[in-house]
Amino acid sequence: MIVSGDGVWVEDSAGRRYLDAMSGGSMALTLGHGREDLIEAARAQAQTLSFVHNERLTNPAQERLAHQLTAVAPDGFTRVHFVTGGSEANETALRLARSYHVERGDPRRWRVLSPAQAYHGPTMATLALTGRAGLQGPLTPFIQQQPHIPPSTWRFDPSGKQALAAFDAALEQVGAETVAAFFCEPVSAAALPGYTPPKLFWEGLAERRERYGFLICLDEVVTGVGRTGSWFAADRLPFRPDIIATAKGLGAGYAAIGAALCHEHVYEAIASGSRRFTLGHTWDGAPLSCAVGIAVIDALRRERLIERVAERGPRLREQLAEALEDVEMVREVRGQGYLLGVEYVDPRDRESFLPVDLGVAGRIDDTALEHELVILSTQPTGDGFAGDQSLFAPPFTATDEELEEMVGRFAAVVHEVAVQVERELAGRKPAPVSARAGGRR
């Protein structure tokens, strides 16, 4: 039971203080706890105008935030629609993609390709964007299933060639003329912490977009607004996307706000057609949440925090890798900026997944709390694409000393769990890599 927070620290109801290496637990609290400037921005806006519905009415805070956000977005991203969170931002991106094609007289396009190992939210449309059946569970009858491709990880497809081949096979199976968009994270968070596809895949994706006419939608719910060391991770890709969804960093944990941004050509298709894009939510573009978004962008600029993440991120990854280099259970430390992932493997062959019954990811999180550290680990998935992994995503405001303390505590946690795991693996055979996922036995 966490009752208070200050900077990168939180305190529970028993008075124990924890280092928050996960920015509030979900990578949203980019500016740390207890920011008086953000609190004051919300208070001041609430005194003037806290809410108006944006279907017919707009407000100065929404208009100002729209200008500020498009100013730091990739070139050509001139329009933004505000929502209240990441799942809604991704759903809005899907609606934009579908509307774009319908407005241009191509209503056949409705399918969305996406990586199988993905997470884009818990709503029905966003759940369709993952190939992880366990996430869909009993909701499957409500979900319109979509085609998926495998991830290009070191284990299955380090070059990206197999993913592109699977992409081509999916296009052929469903008909390229029915595909509205490809949807993915530029740097993955919960599904494959810190993972990004190789350059060959990105280049092949852009070439196929030009050939077949679908859109590229990026889920930057986590990566947007500075997490990877640039305003948007799209800035580092070898192409321009068509639609970007973002959320967490825009409110920095102080307001529920997200956004879907689109390139001018997507907007123009609607503006020169029906001129209608409705079906919003009550709090979309509310002045209170937009005022917080403005204060967040102001703070990021004033304190040069995105530059800080860009400069400090590579060294943070190196420090994390160095602290874990003697742990045979750790195969890889990866990521960009302050979005890092640690992948665990069977220490005996350093390739196989760890047995699911050992519950390594859960042990890591529980042991971290014992060490007064907040992190988040992800469980193995039934599709065979991912095993036990951990996320490491501190607030941008952490000092060098606090980052070093986070790394030290996390390394102690992993060492402790690794000793337990090696002892319990004695006498077992390594588990084969899933043949279903295309790996080696």
Helices and strands as residue ranges (DSSP letters): E 2-6, E 9-12, E 17-20, G 23-25, H 36-48, H 60-72, E 77-83, H 86-103, E 111-115, H 124-127, H 133-136, G 137-142, E 148-149, H 161-174, G 176-178, E 179-184, H 199-212, E 215-220, G 233-236, E 243-246, H 248-251, E 258-263, H 264-271, H 287-302, H 305-324, E 330-336, E 339-344, G 356-358, H 360-370, E 373-374, E 376-378, E 389-392, H 400-425
